[in-house]
C-alpha cells in the first residue's frame, strides 16, 4: 500500500540537515522571488541564512494570508475529555508513569463543560484525550459524540491514531477535523521519547494521516513538537508530509500547528531552544510555501507573542484554554497536559484581534455546506 512512509524512507535526517544548513543568502533571495515555492525554497526559508530576511518574509506572509483568508482569525477551544493514557511519553503530563489522578468525563460532566464553553462564545470545539483505547476508545466516542454534536457546528479531535474504518465512523458521528502530530520525525529520538505503549510504533503513527485521508475526513492537522529535536529538520519533514498529503488527498483541507515544548510537573527540558524570532520565521516560511494551509497557534505561547503574530500568517488560535478534564467547570483536580502561557479570556483575545484590524470568527463550518 502506498503511503508517506515510502517518501519518508527516501529522505535521511542527516542529509536534510546538511542541505538546510548549507543554504546561503542567494538561496534565500531566490526562494523569496519564486512565485511558487518548492521544498528546496522551504529549506532556504527555514535556514539560519534566512533570519536577516525576516522582515521581508513577514511582509509577504501578511499579504498572502490576507489575500487568501481575509482579515479573520478563527477561534477554537480545546475540551479535554480524559487524561487516561497507556503511553509513556517523556514530555507529557498524561504519561502513564506520572502518578496523577486520572479522570474521564461522563455525559453529565461533558454537558457542564459544553455549557461553560458555549458561554465563552465558542462554536468550534477541539476534543482531546490521552491514548487509552480501552476506556477512551470508539465505544466512548460513540457515546459522547452525539451529546457534543448537538451543540457545536465544528468538531475537531486529537486522540489516539485509529484505523481507516474508525475514522469513517467518526465522520458519520459529526467529526470534521482530525489532528495528529508526529511529535518528531527523527526515528531514533522518537523511540527515546516514546518507550512504551502503542505510540512507540513510529511508522503506525506516521501513516495515520494516510488513513484519515482515505476515510474522507474534511481536514487533517499536522505538526511536530518543537524542541524535541532540531526544529528546522522536523519542520521540513512536516512540510514534506503536507506536500505529499495535498497531492494524494486533494479534496481534504490541511492545518499546521506550532506547539513549542512547554513544562509540566517534572517535565522535559527542550533539547533545542527555539526563539520567538525563529518561530516567526517558521510560521512565515510555511505561509510562503503554502498559501492554502491553515496555521494555528495555541495558548502555549505568551501574550506578547500572540499579540504580534496575528498579522503574520496565523489563521486560527485558542483562548481561555483548559488542558485538564473538567477544567472549565471545576477547580483543577487533575494534572494539566502542559502549562498555559496566555491565560487571557476569549473576550480579551477577541478585543486584541479587533484592535489589530481583524475579526474573530467563532464559526466557519456547517454541515449544510458538505
C-alpha angles and dihedrals in degrees: 000000000000115000141148088274089078092058094038093056090055092061120067120206091230095052093047090049092051091048094051096046092047093060114114141193093279091052090053094048091050091048092052090050095048108099091204109043118217130204087261088054089050090055089054093047093053094042124104087250090069097059094088087055095053094114092055091045090051093050092050092045091051093051095045093048093048091048093052103032104021121221095316137118119200113224123212138168128213117226113197110212098180143001093199111123137169095198130090108221119172095217104042132091090213094058114138092240093057110100098224136136108270121218136180117185119237125211096273092048091048091054090054090051090048091052092051094046093047089052087058088060101253126147095164115073132186112204114208132186139164116252105269107135096185098054100021103033137108094304089057092045091051088055101045105033096071088053092051098039091063090065108038133054094205124039121186125181135205106185139127117311111271139191123272093254091052091052089051089054092048087054091056088050091059104268112142103172134040122194119200122168121199088208090208132003091209102107097203094045090044090059091048092055095042105042098154139031136035090299089069088077100096098189096045089058092042091056094047095096088054090056090047091050093049089051091059097240111173097233137015123202121208136183148133128238099252110225102035089092139350102319093212095060094040089050092051091054089049089054090046089051092049092049091052094046095049091052093045102039099029096165091062126089121224140209134190125209127197108210112175115204107269128190125260129175106306089355137170121269115228114265089211120031113221116202124218089249091055092049090053088050091053095047092050091046091055091048093050090046095049123021094187104050118102114234120207135193125191137205089270085092126077126262092248094050094048091048091057099039095061094090098039105074109298115129102179139028141169127232136187088020125178117198101194129074111271092009096139096056109029139040109271108275096159130056118267118239091235139346119277115229102183107051098171119131122253089252092054090049092048088053091052090050091050092049088054089058095256135114125237109227116204096183131029104154135061129175090231087071095057 
